[in-house]
Amino acid sequence: MAKILFVCVGNAYRSIIAEAYARKYLKGFEIKSAGIRPFGYVPDEVIQVLEEDGVDTSGLYSKPVNTSEISEYDYVVVLSRIFFFAPTKVLYYDVEDPAFSSIDFLRKVRDQIKQIVIELSENLERNKGMQVSD
């Protein structure tokens, strides 16, 4: 099974939201998220905006990037303005950090990340050759 890691700075907003949507839309992949400097918790408002959209939030928690495991991932999806070195396919999306912003801005970021995940799912399905088998 191919593995995808979503990364941002704090692993509390962007990559957590991406992990939740990826579990919903990217079937047949092992999905995880992590942060460069993790918050250590997922803010209540992140859970709220995901549940508003009917997304399962069980099992979501903030955690650090484990550099010894990076090579195990087929794709690393970076959702912030950080440069990330990995011995695998790295995809970059510049998503503004919604930390400590208004709930309305967080919803806009949620919707942007949802669209990124849906497009990623469609691209992976369309280009089966992009997938790496286990």
Buried (B, 14 or more C-beta within 10 A) or exposed (E): EBBBBBBBBBBBBBBBBBBBBBBBBBEEBBBBBBBBEBBEEBBEBBBEBBEEBEBEBEEBEBBEBEEEEBEEBBBBBBBBEEEBEBEBEBBBBEBBBBBEBEEEEBBBBBEBBBEBBBEBBEEBEEEEEBBEEE
